[in-house]
């Protein structure tokens, strides 16, 4: 299971490539070779860091080609959504005479449509997981019992409701900070910053923490990946000439 999670994280680094493409096509931005190299170094650093936890097999060795390809294609929609949010802030600044739209307004519309499509696709998604539509209420009820840590729940829900609430709060703070970064800079810069959180998260989870009593020893591959990632961020954010400042990120 861990190998599958590591592999999926690596495949999803194609998100940065999609952002570069959509930013150039939809927003008309141009990027220098230095910035492109920086983006690829960041993605490569994450792959190296994440790969350090998968020593029991080769990445995607037993996975059909269609599933990684599907993940790469699906990341295009998320990348397109982030570029559209950036375009909303840019267009809003023009319409509001320099003032940018409120991040909570933009986020509310995005979250609202996300919830709507999840609700509409719920019957299809549940069927793909082998869950009949008629059984969904029982699963939702079980999830609510686990969230509230009801005593008669048949599921081991240790840490609830503290851990789920903590996750919600941290996730909200992370997304608000990320959207504010999109507002102040660009979607690509926000993604590069968020990508750097992957090795940081791995490092934190390797420590002996409450509910995670057994720590983990990080390999040299993780250190190398983290260094490559930081090099990519540094290269991307190097100062550039004023002539290109208005067109590049």
C-alpha positions, -999 to 999 in steps of 0.1 A, spaced: 0 0 0 28 24 8 45 17 -25 12 26 -43 10 59 -24 46 68 -31 41 60 -68 9 81 -71 27 111 -55 55 108 -81 31 105 -110 11 135 -98 42 157 -101 31 161 -138 8 187 -123 36 213 -126 41 205 -162 3 210 -169 5 243 -150 33 255 -172 14 246 -203 -20 261 -193 -3 292 -179 13 298 -213 -18 290 -233 -45 307 -211 -27 336 -195 -1 342 -223 28 339 -199 63 330 -210 89 312 -189 127 313 -192 147 281 -195 159 287 -160 124 287 -146 115 255 -165 146 238 -152 137 249 -117 102 234 -120 116 201 -132 142 201 -104 114 206 -78 94 177 -93 125 155 -94 134 163 -58 100 153 -46 102 120 -66 136 112 -51 124 121 -16 93 100 -19 111 71 -35 133 68 -5 104 51 13 98 24 -13 126 -1 -11 105 -32 -15 98 -30 -52 100 -10 -84 77 19 -90 46 9 -111 62 -25 -119 29 -43 -115 6 -15 -127 -9 -14 -161 1 17 -182 -35 30 -184 -37 38 -147 -6 61 -145 -16 77 -178 -51 83 -163 -36 99 -132 -14 122 -154 -44 132 -175 -66 138 -145 -40 161 -129 -45 184 -159 -80 193 -146 -67 203 -112 -39 223 -129 -64 240 -151 -85 249 -121 -56 266 -104 -48 286 -135 -85 296 -138 -84 309 -102 -53 329 -110 -71 344 -141 -100 353 -118 -77 373 -95 -60 390 -125 -93 398 -142 -108 409 -109 -79 433 -103 -87 450 -136 -124 452 -129 -119 464 -93 -93 490 -103 -63 473 -87 -81 456 -58 -82 418 -61 -112 396 -53 -116 383 -18 -100 348 -15 -130 335 5 -154 344 -23 -132 327 -49 -127 297 -26 -164 294 -18 -173 292 -55 -146 266 -61 -155 245 -31 -192 248 -39 -188 234 -74 -164 207 -61 -190 195 -36 -218 196 -62 -199 174 -87 -188 150 -59 -225 146 -50 -235 141 -86 -208 116 -92 -213 98 -59 -234 69 -74 -209 63 -101 -178 65 -78 -195 42 -52 -204 17 -78 -167 16 -90 -157 7 -55 -182 -21 -53 -207 -2 -31 -243 -3 -42 -262 30 -42 -287 16 -17 -258 9 7 -245 44 7 -266 57 37 -252 29 59 -216 38 49 -223 75 56 -239 66 89 -208 45 98 -185 74 88 -205 98 111 -202 73 140 -165 70 134 -161 108 132 -179 112 165 -162 81 180 -195 65 190 -189 36 214 -210 10 194 -191 18 162 -176 -14 146 -146 5 132 -115 14 151 -116 52 152 -88 59 177 -82 97 180 -116 108 168 -130 134 169 -98 152 178 -77 140 149 -103 145 122 -110 180 135 -73 188 136 -70 176 100 -99 198 89 -84 229 106 -49 223 92 -63 216 58 -84 248 58 -54 269 69 -32 253 43 -57 259 15 -64 295 26 -26 302 27 -22 286 -7 -50 305 -23 -37 337 -9 -3 329 -25 -21 325 -58 -37 359 -53 -4 376 -44 18 358 -69 7 330 -93 -7 295 -93 27 280 -103 45 296 -74 18 284 -51 22 248 -65 60 249 -61 56 260 -25 30 233 -18 52 207 -35 80 215 -10 56 204 17 58 167 6 93 160 19 86 181 50 56 160 57 76 128 53 102 141 77 76 150 103 58 117 100 92 99 105 94 113 140 79 95 170 46 114 175 14 107 194 -7 80 175 25 73 155 48 58 182 73 42 159 95 67 140 113 59 108 149 64 96 152 85 65 175 73 38 202 92 19 179 93 -11 155 115 9 183 140 18 194 141 -18 157 147 -30 152 175 -5 184 192 -16 174 189 -53 140 203 -44 155 233 -27 179 239 -56 149 239 -79 131 265 -58 162 286 -56 168 285 -94 132 293 -102 132 324 -79 165 338 -90 161 375 -99 154 383 -135 156 413 -158 129 439 -156 121 435 -193 109 400 -187 93 407 -153 59 415 -167 57 384 -188 73 357 -167 67 344 -132 
